[in-house]
Amino acid sequence: MNQEKKLYTLLVYSENIAGILNQISAVFTRRQVNIESMNVSASNINNIHKYTITAWSYEEQIVKITKAIEKKIDVVKADYYTDEQLFIHEVALFKISTPILLETPEVSRTIRKHDARMMEVNPTYSTVLLAGLTEDIVDLFNCLNEFDCILQYTRSGRIAVTRSLEEPISDILHQQEEEGNGDAE
């Protein structure tokens, strides 16, 4: 069986409890899988946070990681996805040299061609914002890098929602709520 490593995205829902981030990252560490990106935010469900984690791995290994994460007491649900199953976005900020921007018209054309936004321009530096797919952000980085104008660069972790019409996390929470109400009667 000749498997190939793929980029997987895990969507993990947990209660907002201190220390859960450490528990989740420890699962990856124990299996010697490097986390490529991680984004944590509140979800659409009260007191439930959503972790969007990307990692290169084999499917067999990512299944084990997902199951191990889901066993954590404060984790409500964990699933893994490939890029085709998700709507994905990232944000990047570029701090570029204003003198180079003004001297080289191709720099501003490149920014416009990538549908990036100029956020601030001052005599020393300019900031550029691009929201989109990883490939688009990397392409803009490579283009600006050719002009030797990048002073700083940062990219957010991936944010993602499933393309599925079903919402497993909502179903699980509704089921838990019903079971909880049944106990009270």
N, C-alpha and C positions, 0 to 999 in steps of 0.2 A: 504494500500500500504506500504509494509515493504521494504524500500530501504536500500541499504548498501553503506557506504562511500567507494569511490574508489580514487585511485591516478590519477588525471587528469593532463595533460600537456597542457598549453595554449601557442600558438605561436601567438605573437602580433607583428605586423609591424607598425612602426610609423615614422614620420619625426623626424630628429635629433634635437629636440627642448628641451631647458632646462626646467625642471619641469614636463615633461611627466612621468618620473619614479614615482614621488610622486603622480601624479594623478592616475596612474594605481594601485599602492599599496594601495591607499586610498579606491578604490573599494572593495578590499579584507577586509580592516579594517572595513568598514561600515557594511559588512555582517558577521563579526566576523569569517572569514576564515583565517587560518594561512598559509602563504606561506612557503612551504618546501624548495624550492630552486629557485633561479632566476639567469639567465645568460643573459647579454645584450651585443650585439656585432653588428658590421656593417653587413649588409646582402649583397647579390649578386646584389642588386639594389642601385644605387647611391643615397646618402642622405636618405636612409631608414635603420632604425635599427630594429633588430629582438630581441624580448624578449622571452626567453624560461622560463616559470614559471610553477612550479609544486605545487599542493595543493591537500589535501585530502578533498573531498566534495561529496555531493549528486549530481546526474546529473541535477536535476531541479535547484539546486542552482548554479552550474557551468555554466549552460545556461544563467542564469540571469547575472552572473558576466561577462561572455563573451560579452553579449549584451551591458552591461553598459560600458565596456571598449571600445567597438567599437564605441560608441556614442561620445567619446572624439574627439575633433576637429582635433587633430594632429595624431590620430590613423587611419591608412589606412585600416587595416584588423586585425581581431582577430578570432581565431578558437580554439576549445578545442579537445583534442585527448586522447585516451586510449593508453597504452603501445603497444598494438598489431598494432596500426596504424602508429607507428613511428619507425625509426631507432635511437637508443638512445646510448649515450656515456657519460661517466664522467671520470675525471682524479683525482687521489689521490697521494699525497706525504706523505711518511712515513720517519721520522727521527728516526733511531734506534741506539741503543748502539753498537758501534763497538766491545768492549770487549765481549759482549754477543754473537754477531755474530761470532766472532772468536772461542769462547769457545764451542759453540753449533752448530755443523754442520747441525743440523735439521733446523735451521733458514734459512740458504742459500738454502737448498733443498726446503723449503716451498716457498721462493721467486721465485725460478726457476719453481716450479710446477705451480705457478700462472701466469707465463709468465711476471713477473714484471722485470723492469730494474734497475740495480744499477747505480745511477747517480754520486755519490761521495763516497769515502771511506777515512776517515782520522782516526787518533788514537782514537778520542773521539766518533765520530758519523758517520753514513753512511746514505745516502738518497736513497730511493727506490721510483720509479715511476711506477704506474699501471694505464693504460687506459683501460676502459671496462665498463661492466654493473655494476650497483649498487650492485647487489648480489655478484659479483666476488670481488669487492673492500671491501665490508663488510666481506666477508669470509676471505680475506687476513688479514684484521684488526683483526678479532677474533683469527686467528691462531697466528699472531705475538704477540698479547696481552697475549696469554697463555705462551709465553716465557718471558714475562715481560721485553721486550726490546724496547718498543715504547717510545720515548722521546717527539715526536710531531707528529701530524697527521692532515691532512686537505684534504678535498674533494671538488672538484669544483661543481658548479651547473650543472645540466643536459644540454647537448646540444642535439638537435634533428632535424631531417629532416623527412618529411612525407614519407610514403611508396607509396603514391598515384602517379599516372602518371601525374595527373593534378596539376597545380600550381595556385591556386586561386589568390594569391597576384599579380602574373604577369598579369593575365587576367584583374584584377581590374585596375592596373596601365595602361595597354594598352587601356582599355576602357576610363579612365580619360584623357589619352593623346589624343585620337581621339576626345572626346568631347571638349577638349581645343582647338584642331586644327580647329574644326568646328566653334567655336565662332570667330576665327580670320578671317575667310573668309568673 
